[in-house]
Amino acid sequence: MARPAFTHSRLACEELIIDVPQVMEPLEWPECCIHRVPKLLRKVNRDAYTPKLISIGPLHHGKKDLKDMEMLKLRYFKDFCFRTGKCQKELASIIEDNEINIRHCYAEASRLSSKEFVRMILLDGIFIIELFLRKSEKYEGDYILSKPLLTNHIMEDLILLENQLPFFILRELHERFSPPIQGKSTTPFLELAWKCLPQVPKTPSRDSTVKEVKHFTDLLRTFYCPSKPDGENKPEPTSLLCCATKLDVEKEAGTNSLLYSATKLDQAGVEFKGVSKRPLLDIEFKKLPLLKYFPCYNFSWLLACLPCLKRLKCLVKVQPTLEVPQFVVDDAAECLYRNLVALEQCHYPTEAYICDYIMLWDALINTEKDVDLLVEKKVIVNKLGHNEAVADLVNKLCEQTAENDHSYFHALAQKLHAHYDNSWNRHMASLTSAYFPDIWKGTATIVGLIILGFTLWGFISPPSK
């Protein structure tokens, strides 16, 4: 009697099950916070995630084009030992005691031996601390700090997601061994990093609220994100791009967008205002409740015709205004935002505030005309030169990015759509742009209306006897 065919497959499965180890490491430890950038994100712009001058941590350790800085790390380590009076063994003991925790912080297991791993973390950590100390002391004659271009490139490398050390080990090395700066007590490492990293927003009120930081990329995100996600922009269980009331919005420049662009909002009478010294995500649409029921009280045409009347706050407040913190676009902006987006995609998928922010900009900017308008309103500070380059940059930042189902800007987008969908707002804006764009056309329009009024009066009034 022939054996059933399934017997062989069952035996093969049993052999596989036997070969599987009884104890397996988890795919990601709870401490894991330093990730490889997903391949699809990396494909869009590989250079934005790759260190150019210096490797920090195991993910890019040993690359040939980054070895030139290894000798500088040794020099900084020697100077730090001289500064603190500590020997290598004493400094390395901190790394050895925390080696397992440090390894668990990386999503990709390092193949380095224990001795090599401890040496790498020690050199990289002391290099960062010594560099920050020299920058705080305004150290003269330093090889890096004496060259602004080199300093900028190294600081850019220090914020890359794949180029990180766990923040807790840097803090422990600094607070245990670093001497006081200029006779003062030892500066907390969080404050030192906040002062030395040029990409960190200089808002002193926020550093006191930062409690837990995983690494430098996470530090930047912490300062950019809202301290309390509530108020007007409280996340809702609806995605930003699905909040449109019209799902058949026309395509512009080959880009699908379910949010109205900046030029369209401008055509509906929304005034854009760039504000400085405000948190990045603090975007607010100000519109008096009176305009919801009486849109005719919008005096945007009068302010456009007579800019001197903007001194009257009562008239300015009547105008619907979208206040946006200035968006500075320079050579380092793409690298910064791409790494913040990559961090959120890997580690904060349900709190992707920066992703929501970039998607909002992607919706506002479809073409170069949108950038022209936002630059004119001082909402965007363009340091790239051509406005078309800004449009291309913003539109590519969202490529291969998963959309967040709980958008931080959902409530804001709903208000903007409700304003645009009111036909009266569009008619008033068209009237302003056609007949009251400036003082000359506005004056001509008013004079024409006066002449027309006298003409009609003369036509309908009875002739005098």
C-alpha positions in Angstrom: 0.0 0.0 0.0 1.5 3.4 -1.0 2.2 6.0 1.6 0.1 9.2 1.6 1.8 12.1 -0.2 1.3 14.4 2.8 3.6 12.3 5.0 6.8 13.5 3.4 5.8 17.2 3.8 4.8 16.6 7.5 8.2 15.0 8.2 9.9 18.0 6.5 8.0 20.4 8.7 8.9 18.5 11.8 12.6 18.7 10.8 12.3 22.5 10.3 10.6 22.9 13.7 13.3 20.9 15.4 16.0 23.1 13.8 14.4 26.4 15.0 16.3 27.6 18.1 14.2 27.4 21.3 15.3 30.9 22.4 15.2 33.7 19.8 16.0 37.4 20.3 13.1 39.8 19.6 13.2 41.6 16.3 13.4 44.9 18.2 14.2 45.4 21.8 12.0 47.9 23.8 15.0 50.2 24.0 15.4 50.2 20.2 15.4 53.8 18.8 18.1 54.0 16.2 17.0 52.5 12.8 18.1 52.0 9.3 16.2 54.3 7.0 13.6 52.2 5.1 14.8 51.3 1.6 12.0 53.1 -0.2 12.7 56.3 1.6 16.4 56.0 1.0 15.8 55.5 -2.7 14.4 59.0 -3.1 17.6 60.7 -1.9 20.3 58.4 -0.5 22.7 61.3 0.3 20.2 62.8 2.8 20.7 59.9 5.1 24.4 59.1 4.7 27.2 60.8 6.7 29.6 62.7 4.5 32.5 63.2 6.9 32.2 61.3 10.1 30.7 58.1 11.3 29.0 57.9 14.7 27.8 54.5 16.0 28.0 51.1 14.4 25.8 51.5 11.3 28.4 53.3 9.2 31.5 52.3 11.2 34.6 51.3 9.2 33.6 52.9 5.9 36.6 53.8 3.8 35.4 57.3 2.9 34.8 58.2 6.6 38.1 56.9 8.0 39.9 60.3 7.7 38.2 61.5 10.9 39.2 58.6 13.0 42.6 60.1 13.8 40.8 63.3 14.9 38.6 61.3 17.2 41.8 59.9 18.9 43.2 63.4 19.3 40.0 64.6 20.9 40.0 61.6 23.2 43.5 62.3 24.3 42.7 66.0 25.0 39.6 64.9 26.9 41.7 62.6 29.1 44.1 65.5 29.7 41.2 67.8 30.5 39.6 65.5 33.0 42.7 63.6 34.4 41.0 60.3 33.7 42.5 57.2 32.0 41.0 55.2 29.2 40.2 52.3 31.4 38.1 54.5 33.7 36.2 56.1 30.9 35.6 52.7 29.2 34.1 51.2 32.3 31.0 53.3 31.8 30.6 51.8 28.2 31.3 48.3 29.4 28.6 48.5 32.1 26.0 49.7 29.6 27.1 47.7 26.5 24.0 45.5 26.3 21.7 48.4 26.7 23.6 50.3 24.0 23.4 47.4 21.6 19.7 47.1 22.2 19.2 50.7 21.1 20.1 49.7 17.5 17.6 48.0 15.2 20.5 46.3 13.4 22.7 44.0 15.5 26.4 45.0 15.3 28.9 42.3 14.4 31.7 44.0 16.3 33.3 42.1 19.2 32.7 43.4 22.7 36.1 45.1 22.8 35.7 46.7 19.4 32.2 47.9 20.2 33.2 49.5 23.5 36.2 51.2 21.9 34.0 52.6 19.0 31.3 53.9 21.4 33.9 55.5 23.7 35.7 57.3 20.9 32.5 58.5 19.3 31.0 59.6 22.5 34.0 61.5 23.8 34.5 63.2 20.4 30.9 64.6 20.6 31.3 65.8 24.2 34.8 67.3 23.6 33.5 69.1 20.5 30.5 70.5 22.4 32.7 71.6 25.3 35.1 73.4 22.9 32.2 75.1 21.2 30.7 76.3 24.5 34.1 77.6 25.6 34.6 79.3 22.3 37.8 77.4 22.0 40.3 79.1 19.6 42.6 77.2 17.3 40.4 74.1 17.1 40.7 72.2 13.8 37.0 71.9 13.3 35.6 75.1 14.8 38.1 77.2 13.0 36.5 76.1 9.7 32.8 77.1 9.5 32.1 74.9 6.4 33.6 71.8 8.1 31.7 72.6 11.3 28.4 72.8 9.4 29.0 69.5 7.6 29.9 67.7 10.8 26.9 69.1 12.7 24.7 67.9 9.8 26.2 64.4 10.1 25.5 64.4 13.9 21.7 64.7 13.3 21.4 61.8 10.8 19.1 59.0 12.0 21.6 56.3 11.1 24.5 58.2 12.7 23.5 58.3 16.4 24.6 57.2 19.8 22.0 56.7 22.6 21.5 59.9 24.5 21.7 58.3 27.9 25.4 57.2 27.4 26.5 60.6 26.3 24.7 62.2 29.2 26.3 59.8 31.7 29.9 60.3 30.3 29.4 64.0 30.4 27.9 64.4 33.8 30.4 61.9 35.4 33.6 63.1 33.8 33.3 66.6 32.2 34.7 69.4 34.3 32.8 72.7 34.9 33.0 75.2 32.1 34.6 78.5 33.0 34.4 77.8 36.8 30.7 77.2 36.7 28.9 73.9 37.7 28.8 71.2 35.0 26.2 72.1 32.4 23.6 69.4 31.9 24.2 67.6 28.6 20.7 68.3 27.3 21.4 72.1 27.7 24.9 71.7 26.1 23.4 69.9 23.1 20.6 72.4 22.8 23.2 75.2 22.6 25.6 73.5 20.3 23.4 71.9 17.6 22.6 74.7 15.2 19.4 72.9 14.0 17.7 73.0 17.4 15.2 75.8 17.7 16.4 78.3 20.2 13.4 78.4 22.5 14.6 78.4 26.1 11.1 77.8 27.4 10.9 74.4 25.8 14.2 72.9 27.1 12.7 72.7 30.6 9.8 70.5 29.4 12.0 68.0 27.6 12.3 64.9 29.9 13.4 62.0 27.8 15.5 62.1 24.7 16.7 59.1 22.8 19.3 60.7 20.5 20.1 63.9 18.6 17.5 63.3 15.9 14.9 62.6 18.5 16.1 65.8 20.3 15.3 67.9 17.3 11.9 66.3 16.9 11.1 66.9 20.6 11.8 70.6 20.2 9.7 70.9 17.0 6.8 68.9 18.3 4.0 70.4 20.4 4.5 70.0 24.1 0.8 69.3 24.5 -1.0 68.0 21.4 -4.3 69.8 22.2 -6.2 72.9 21.2 -7.2 73.7 17.6 -4.9 71.2 16.0 -5.7 68.3 18.3 -5.2 65.0 16.3 -8.4 63.5 15.1 -9.0 59.9 13.8 -9.1 61.2 10.2 -6.2 61.7 7.9 -5.2 65.2 6.7 -5.7 64.4 3.0 -9.2 62.9 3.6 -10.6 65.9 5.3 -11.6 67.6 2.1 -15.3 68.2 1.5 -14.8 67.8 -2.2 -13.0 64.6 -3.3 -12.9 65.6 -7.0 -10.6 68.6 -6.6 -8.9 69.1 -9.9 -5.3 68.0 -10.5 -2.7 70.6 -10.8 0.8 70.1 -12.3 0.2 66.4 -12.2 -0.2 66.3 -8.4 -3.2 64.9 -6.7 -4.1 67.0 -3.7 -7.2 66.9 -1.5 -6.2 70.1 0.2 -6.5 73.5 -1.5 -3.2 75.1 -2.6 -1.9 78.4 -1.4 -3.0 80.2 -4.5 -6.5 78.8 -4.3 -6.8 79.8 -0.6 -5.6 83.3 -1.6 -8.3 83.4 -4.3 -10.8 82.7 -1.5 -9.6 85.7 0.5 -7.2 84.0 3.0 -4.4 86.3 4.0 -1.1 84.5 4.6 1.1 85.9 7.4 4.6 84.6 8.3 5.4 84.8 11.9 8.8 84.3 13.6 9.7 83.0 17.1 6.8 80.6 17.2 6.9 76.8 17.4 7.1 75.1 14.0 3.7 73.4 14.3 1.8 76.4 15.7 -0.2 77.2 12.5 -3.5 79.0 13.2 -6.3 80.1 11.0 -7.9 83.3 12.5 -11.4 84.2 11.4 -14.0 86.1 13.3 -17.3 84.2 13.9 -19.0 87.3 12.4 -17.7 86.5 9.0 -19.3 83.1 9.0 -22.7 84.6 8.9 -21.9 88.0 7.3 -19.0 87.4 4.8 -19.7 90.9 3.3 -17.9 92.5 6.3 -14.6 91.3 4.9 -12.7 94.5 4.2 -9.8 92.8 2.4 -10.5 94.9 -0.7 -10.2 98.1 1.3 -6.9 97.0 2.9 -5.5 96.0 -0.5 -6.5 99.4 -1.9 -5.3 101.5 1.0 -2.4 99.6 2.9 -2.1 102.5 5.3 -5.4 101.3 6.9 -3.6 98.2 8.2 -2.7 100.4 11.2 -6.3 100.0 12.2 -6.3 96.7 14.0 -10.1 96.5 13.9 -10.0 96.2 10.1 -7.0 93.8 10.1 -8.8 91.4 12.5 -11.8 91.2 10.3 -9.6 89.7 7.5 -9.3 85.8 7.5 -5.6 85.2 8.2 -3.6 82.0 8.2 -0.6 82.6 10.5 2.3 80.3 9.7 5.7 80.1 11.4 8.3 81.0 8.9 9.5 78.0 6.9 13.2 78.4 6.2 14.3 76.5 3.1 18.1 76.2 2.8 20.7 73.6 1.7 20.4 71.7 5.0 16.6 71.7 5.2 16.1 68.6 3.1 18.5 66.6 5.2 16.9 67.7 8.4 13.3 67.1 7.5 14.0 63.8 5.7 15.7 62.3 8.8 12.9 63.6 11.1 10.3 62.0 8.8 12.3 58.7 8.7 12.5 58.7 12.5 8.7 59.1 12.8 8.0 56.5 10.1 10.2 54.0 12.1 9.6 54.9 15.7 6.5 57.3 16.0 4.0 56.0 13.4 1.0 57.2 15.5 2.6 60.5 16.5 4.0 61.6 13.2 3.7 65.4 13.7 6.6 66.3 11.4 5.1 64.0 8.7 1.8 65.8 9.0 3.6 69.2 8.8 5.4 68.2 5.6 2.2 66.9 4.1 0.5 70.1 4.9 3.2 72.0 3.0 2.9 69.5 0.2 -0.8 70.3 -0.1 -0.2 74.1 0.0 2.5 74.0 -2.6 1.7 72.5 -6.0 3.5 74.8 -8.4 6.0 77.6 -8.4 3.2 80.2 -8.2 2.3 78.9 -4.7 5.9 79.4 -3.6 5.9 82.9 -5.2 2.9 83.8 -3.1 4.3 82.4 0.2 7.7 84.0 -0.3 6.0 87.4 -1.0 3.9 87.0 2.2 7.2 86.1 4.1 5.8 82.7 5.0 8.7 81.0 3.3 12.3 82.2 3.5 13.9 80.9 0.3 17.7 80.5 0.6 17.9 78.1 -2.4 17.6 80.9 -5.0 14.8 79.9 -7.4 11.3 79.3 -6.2 10.8 76.3 -8.4 13.5 74.5 -6.5 11.5 75.0 -3.3 8.4 73.5 -4.9 10.3 70.5 -6.1 11.9 70.0 -2.7 8.6 70.2 -0.8 6.8 67.9 -3.2 9.5 65.2 -3.0 9.7 65.2 0.8 6.5 63.2 1.1 7.5 60.5 -1.4 7.2 56.9 -0.1 5.9 58.2 3.2 2.9 56.5 4.9 0.1 58.9 5.7 -0.9 59.3 9.3 -4.5 58.4 10.1 -4.5 60.9 13.0 -3.4 64.1 11.4 -2.4 66.9 13.7 -3.8 69.5 11.2 -7.1 67.9 10.6 -9.1 70.6 12.4 -7.2 73.4 10.6 -7.8 71.8 7.2 -11.5 71.5 7.9 -11.7 75.3 8.7 -9.8 76.2 5.5 -12.1 74.0 3.4 -15.2 75.5 5.0 -13.9 78.9 4.2 -13.1 78.0 0.6 -16.3 76.2 0.0 -18.3 79.4 0.8 -18.8 80.9 -2.7 -19.2 84.4 -1.2 -15.5 84.4 0.0 -14.3 83.5 -3.5 -16.5 86.2 -5.1 -15.1 88.9 -2.7 -11.6 87.8 -3.3 -12.1 87.9 -7.1 -13.6 91.4 -6.7 -10.5 92.5 -4.7 -8.0 91.1 -7.2 -9.8 92.5 -10.2 -10.7 96.0 -9.0 -8.8 96.7 -5.8 -5.4 95.1 -6.1 -3.5 98.4 -5.3 -4.2 102.0 -4.6 -4.1 103.0 -8.3 -6.7 100.5 -9.6 -8.7 100.9 -6.5 -8.8 104.7 -6.9 -9.8 104.3 -10.6 -12.6 101.9 -9.6 -14.0 104.2 -7.0 -13.8 107.2 -9.4 -15.5 105.1 -12.0 -18.3 104.1 -9.6 -18.8 107.8 -8.6 -19.1 108.8 -12.3 -21.4 105.9 -12.9 -23.5 107.0 -10.0 -23.8 110.6 -11.2 -24.6 109.4 -14.7 -27.4 107.1 -13.4 -28.7 109.9 -11.2 -28.8 112.3 -14.1 -30.6 109.7 -16.2 -33.4 108.9 -13.6 -33.9 112.3 -12.0 -36.6 114.4 -13.5 -35.5 117.4 -15.6 -35.6 120.8 -13.8 -38.1 123.3 -15.1 
